[in-house]
Amino acid sequence: MSIQENVQTVKDFFAAMGRVDREGLLALVAEDIEWIIPGADWPLAGTHCGHAGLADLLQKASEMVETSYPGPPEFVAQGDRVLVIGVATGKIKATNKLFKDDWVFDITVRNGKLTKIREYIDTQALARASEMDAGTETRTQLDFKLRTRSLSRRS
């Protein structure tokens, strides 16, 4: 596929995300899609694989975050890779705190399908917005404590 076709495929993917069009998204990604989100102690972080992993990620994101995009992203492409550069603003639902996230998606397109997405996001901005006020713990913090206690009891 040409570079222009790869860019259009990625634009179609972002448009489908904006419409919350699950079927449209799945039609644009390979069965073995790999979506990598960096970070620790962030429920969306990790490597999400396949259509089921993508669906799970998008469901979690819709439950946790309200996001808007104040301007159109920039697309830079070479070969089968398309970089998408943009800014997101939004709110973490659990804390009601706002964030601004400058991001880059590194996307690989093969045979007209997205095969890999690696996000480069402002994890610090998202972590700050996810922090509960003093004395209140997030579900992630509580889960971590429970796992740590469970592991220490086994030792």
ROKEVO-288801 format. One line per 2 residues: number of its first residue (from 1); their letters; for each residue x, y, z of C-alpha. Coordinates in nm, 2 decimals, decimal comma. Example, Ala and Ser with C-alpha at 12.3 -4.5 7.8 and 13.67 -1.06 7.14 Angstrom:
2
1) as) 1,23 -0,45 0,78  1,37 -0,11 0,71
//
This chain:
155
1) ms) 0,00 0,00 0,00  0,11 0,35 -0,06
3) iq) 0,21 0,60 0,22  -0,11 0,80 0,14
5) en) -0,33 0,49 0,17  -0,16 0,41 0,51
7) vq) -0,23 0,76 0,63  -0,59 0,74 0,52
9) tv) -0,63 0,40 0,70  -0,51 0,57 1,02
11) kd) -0,73 0,87 0,97  -1,03 0,63 0,92
13) ff) -0,93 0,45 1,25  -0,93 0,78 1,44
15) aa) -1,26 0,88 1,29  -1,41 0,54 1,39
17) mg) -1,28 0,60 1,75  -1,44 0,94 1,75
19) rv) -1,77 0,79 1,65  -1,73 0,51 1,90
21) dr) -1,78 0,27 1,60  -1,66 -0,06 1,74
23) eg) -1,73 -0,25 1,41  -1,55 0,02 1,21
25) ll) -1,25 0,00 1,44  -1,23 -0,38 1,42
27) al) -1,25 -0,37 1,04  -0,94 -0,15 1,03
29) va) -0,72 -0,35 1,26  -0,54 -0,69 1,21
31) ed) -0,67 -0,98 1,41  -0,34 -0,98 1,60
33) ie) -0,32 -0,61 1,67  -0,08 -0,51 1,94
35) wi) -0,15 -0,18 2,13  0,11 -0,07 2,38
37) ip) 0,05 0,19 2,64  0,34 0,27 2,87
39) ga) 0,32 0,32 3,24  0,28 0,15 3,57
41) dw) -0,01 0,17 3,82  -0,23 0,29 3,54
43) pl) -0,52 0,06 3,45  -0,49 0,13 3,07
45) ag) -0,11 0,06 3,07  0,02 -0,26 2,92
47) th) 0,02 -0,45 2,59  -0,33 -0,51 2,46
49) cg) -0,35 -0,79 2,19  -0,61 -0,89 1,94
51) ha) -0,96 -0,77 1,88  -1,06 -0,88 2,23
53) gl) -0,78 -0,68 2,38  -0,87 -0,37 2,18
55) ad) -1,24 -0,40 2,28  -1,14 -0,43 2,64
57) ll) -0,90 -0,13 2,63  -1,16 0,09 2,47
59) qk) -1,43 -0,02 2,72  -1,20 0,06 3,01
61) as) -1,10 0,40 2,86  -1,46 0,50 2,81
63) em) -1,54 0,41 3,18  -1,23 0,60 3,32
65) ve) -1,16 0,90 3,10  -1,35 1,18 2,93
67) ts) -1,13 1,30 2,64  -1,16 1,57 2,38
69) yp) -0,92 1,69 2,11  -0,89 2,07 2,08
71) gp) -0,73 2,05 1,73  -0,67 1,80 1,45
73) pe) -0,37 1,58 1,48  -0,07 1,59 1,25
75) fv) 0,01 1,28 1,04  0,37 1,20 0,95
77) aq) 0,44 0,88 0,75  0,72 0,68 0,60
79) gd) 0,68 0,33 0,46  0,44 0,13 0,67
81) rv) 0,46 0,36 0,97  0,24 0,66 1,05
83) lv) 0,31 0,89 1,34  0,00 1,08 1,47
85) ig) 0,09 1,38 1,68  -0,17 1,55 1,89
87) va) -0,31 1,70 2,21  -0,59 1,56 2,43
89) tg) -0,76 1,73 2,71  -1,00 1,57 2,95
91) ki) -1,09 1,45 3,29  -1,03 1,14 3,49
93) ka) -1,38 1,03 3,60  -1,28 0,89 3,94
95) tn) -1,11 1,21 4,06  -1,29 1,47 3,85
97) kl) -0,94 1,61 3,78  -0,85 1,77 3,44
99) fk) -0,55 1,69 3,23  -0,37 1,80 2,92
101) dd) -0,18 1,52 2,73  0,06 1,58 2,45
103) wv) 0,08 1,25 2,27  0,23 1,06 1,97
105) fd) 0,09 0,74 1,84  0,34 0,52 1,64
107) it) 0,12 0,31 1,42  0,23 0,03 1,18
109) vr) -0,01 -0,04 0,88  0,03 -0,36 0,68
111) ng) -0,20 -0,47 0,40  -0,45 -0,20 0,49
113) kl) -0,48 -0,29 0,85  -0,33 -0,15 1,17
115) tk) -0,10 -0,41 1,32  0,07 -0,22 1,60
117) ir) 0,00 0,10 1,80  0,25 0,23 2,05
119) ey) 0,15 0,54 2,24  0,39 0,80 2,37
121) id) 0,18 0,99 2,62  0,23 1,23 2,91
123) tq) 0,21 0,97 3,18  0,29 1,23 3,45
125) al) -0,01 1,44 3,35  -0,24 1,14 3,36
127) ar) -0,09 1,02 3,69  -0,14 1,36 3,85
129) as) -0,50 1,37 3,73  -0,56 1,02 3,86
131) em) -0,43 1,10 4,21  -0,70 1,11 4,47
133) da) -0,70 1,38 4,74  -0,50 1,31 5,06
135) gt) -0,65 1,02 5,25  -0,83 0,87 4,96
137) et) -0,69 0,57 4,77  -0,75 0,49 4,41
139) rt) -0,87 0,14 4,31  -0,53 0,08 4,16
141) ql) -0,36 0,17 4,49  -0,59 -0,06 4,68
143) df) -0,55 -0,35 4,44  -0,17 -0,31 4,47
145) kl) -0,19 -0,32 4,85  -0,41 -0,63 4,84
147) rt) -0,17 -0,81 4,60  0,13 -0,71 4,81
149) rs) -0,03 -0,84 5,13  -0,13 -1,16 4,96
151) ls) 0,22 -1,22 4,83  0,38 -1,14 5,17
153) rr) 0,15 -1,39 5,34  0,26 -1,66 5,10
155) s) 0,63 -1,61 5,19
//
